[in-house]
Amino acid sequence: MSEGADPREPKASELIGEALGTAARRAGLDPSSSATTGHVVWKAMGGWRGVVESVLPSLIFVVAYTVSRDLVVSLIASVGIAAVFTVVRFAQKSPPAAALGGLIAAAIAAVLSLLTGNPSDNFVPGLLTNAAYGTAMLVSALIGWPLIGLAAGYLMGEGVAWRRDRRKRRAFFWLTIAWAALFAVRLGVQLPIYLSSLDPANRESAVALLGTLKIAMGLPLFAPLVAVTWLTARALYVRRAATPDADAADAPR
């Protein structure tokens, strides 16, 4: 261990902060940026391309299944459009991560639905993702290492020094709790509908409702919370830049 290192500081914090911070920077969420809030949020959603890539596979699946009642045809249509998005990104030499991730998720969902014969299983990966993200956010906040703080600390080059500032600790705690609540709300609303689809009599209505809710509770909830997170983080660090001694004044004694 290097001289002056805090033995109580978990070594994983730097790795997690770096990973989260790098992802946030790639998404345009850098508190030091002078971009407008609208620009930041739009970039985080991936612009028009990101919106279309996020919404269209689920929309096509729901429409195709509602019209045809054919699970295989609906899955082929959904996975096919995700594959097209990925191929286009590779052809244009643009970052393929988002489209490739969507393709992998669509393929996994398709395999699961084919194995069970339940079209609502197409939404299971999304339910699991919300459960995992929500749990990670909640646990990180409760143990005093909120993931939003780790990402912001890496982006601003201060590591975990923000933990010595009560103002930042509170802000990052509540921001992380807000993200946990977003994932929990999605799961709380959609899971009962999925469970109802286990009864074959409810499957057709459940597919349409789950597809609608996935879209309605996706970007429309994601965008405002991105804006709040970015504005809060930027305000914290703007204040620090304007008053260098603010952190020391707020530090626990």
N, C-alpha and C positions, 0 to 999 in steps of 0.2 A: 504493500500500500504506500502511495507517495506521501511525502511529508505534508502535513496540514490537511489531509483528506479527512472528511467526517466519517468515522466508522459506522455511524448510524444510518448513513445515506445508502439506500439500496443501489447496487451497481446497475440493476436493470433500468433505473430511471433515465439514465443518459441514452441508452439504446432506444427505449420507448419514446422518449422526447424527440430524439433525432428522427425516428421513423414517422411519428405523427407530424412533426414540424415540416419534414420534407414533403409529406403528402399535402399538408395545408398550403405550403408555398406553391406547389405545382397547381393546386386548385385556385391560386390567386388570393389566399387568405393570409396575407402578411400584414401584421399591425403597423409596420413601419411604412407601408405603402401610402402614397398620397392619392390613390384612385378614389373615385366616388363610391358610395355604398352600393348604388345600383350596378356599377361596373363590376365590383367585387362579387356581388351575389350572382350576377349573370355569368361571370367567369366560373364561379364555383359550380354552377349547374351545367357548365359545359357549353353555354350558348344554345342556339337553336338546335345544333347537332346533338348536343347532350340531352336536351329535352326530348327530342324525337327518339333517340336511342333508348332513353329511359322509359318512355311511355308506350311506344308503338308495339313492341313484342307482346306485352300483356293485353293491350287493346285488341290486337289482331286475334289473339287466342280466344278472348271472350266473344268477339263478334263471330269468328269462324265457328266456335262451338254452339253459340246461340242459333246460328242459321242452319248448320249442318247436323248438329248433334253427333258428330263423328270425332272421337277423341284423336285418332291418328292424324286426320286431316288438319285438325286445329293445332296440334303440336308441330306438325311439319311446317305449317304456315308461320308459327311463332319462332321456332328455331331457325327457319329459313331466313326470315327478315333480320334476325340477330347475326346470322352468318354473313349476310349481304353487308351489313354495317361494318363488320370486322374486315371483310375483304376490301371494301372501299377505303377504309383507313390505311390498311397496308399499302394499297395501290397509290394513295396520295402521300404516303410516307409521313402521315400524321400520327401522333401518339395513339397506339391502339389499345391501351390498357383498359379504358372504360368499355369500349365495344367488345373486347375480348372477354372481359369479366362478365358482361351481359350474356355473351354467347355461352360461356361455361355454365352460368347459372341457369340459362334456358335449357341447355342440354341435360343438366342434372335433374331439373324439374320434369322434363319430358320423360326421362328414363323412369323416374319415380312414379309418374302418372301411369305409364304403360305397365309397370309391374303390378300396380294395385288396381288399375282400371277405374280409379276415381279421378275425374278431371280436376277436382279441387286440390289434389296433391301437387298440382302445378304451382301452387302458392306456398307450399311447405318451406322451400328454401328461404323465402322472404320472411316467413314467421320465425324461423330459426335464427336468421340474421338479426332481426329486431330483438329477439330474446338475448342473443349473445352480446350485441352492442349495448343494449340497455343495462344488462348485468355488469358489463365491464365498466361503463360510465358510473353506475351507482356504487359499485364496490370501490372504485378508485377514489371517488369523492369521500366516502365514509372512512377510508383508511388514511385520509389526509394527503393523497397524491392524485388529485383530480387530473384526468387526462388532458383537459383543456389547458390547464396550467403547464403541464409538461411540454405540450406543443408550443405554447406561447413563449415559454422560457427558452426553448431551443431557437425559435425564430428570432428572438430579440438578443440572443447571445449571452444570456445571463444564467443559463443552466437551470438550477433549482433555487437560485437566490431569491426568487419571488416568495418562497415559503417563509422568509423572514419579515415579509411585509404583510401586516394583518389585512390591509385593504385588498391587496391582490389575492391573498388566500381566500377571503370571503367571496370575492368576485368570481374566481375560478371555481370555487366550490359550487356556487349557485348556477353558474353556466353549465357545469358538468351535470348537475342535478336536472337542469332544464332539458338537456339532451337525453338523459336517462328517461325523463318523463315522456318525451316525444316517442321514443321507442316503446315505452310501456303502454302508452295510449294506443298506438298502432296495434300492438299485440293484444291488448285488452278488448279492442273492438273487433278485430278480425278473427281471433282464435275461436270464440264461441260460434261464429258463422261456419268456420271450417269444421268444427266438431259436429255441427248439425248436418254437414254434408256426408257424414259417415252413414246416415240413413239414406238409402238410394232415392227415397221419395223427395228428398230436399236438394239433391245434387245440382239439378239444372238451375234452380234459383240461387243456390249458394255460389256457383261459379260466376254468375253475372254480378252478384253483390260483392264478392271478393275482388273481382277485377275492377269494379267501380271504386271500391274503397282503397285499393292499392294505389290507384292513380290519384284519387282525391286526397289521400293522406301521405302522398309522396312529396313531390316538389312543392305543392302549396304550403305544406308545413315546414319543409326543409328550408326554403328560402328565407322566411322571416327570422328563423332562429339563427341562420348564418349571419344575417344582417346584425342582429343583436349581439352575437358573439364577437364579430369583427369590430363593431363600434365600441363595445365595452373594452376589449383588449387594447384598441388603439387609444382610447381615452386614458387608460391606466398608464400607458407608456408615454403619451404626450405630456401628461402631467409630470411624470418622472423627469422628462427631458427639460421641462420648464423650471422645475424645482428639484435640483439634484439632491437636496438634503431631505426630501420628503420621505424616502424609504427609511432613512436612519431615524427620523422622527417617529415613524409608525412601527419600527422594529420592536419586538418584545424585549423588555429589560429584565 
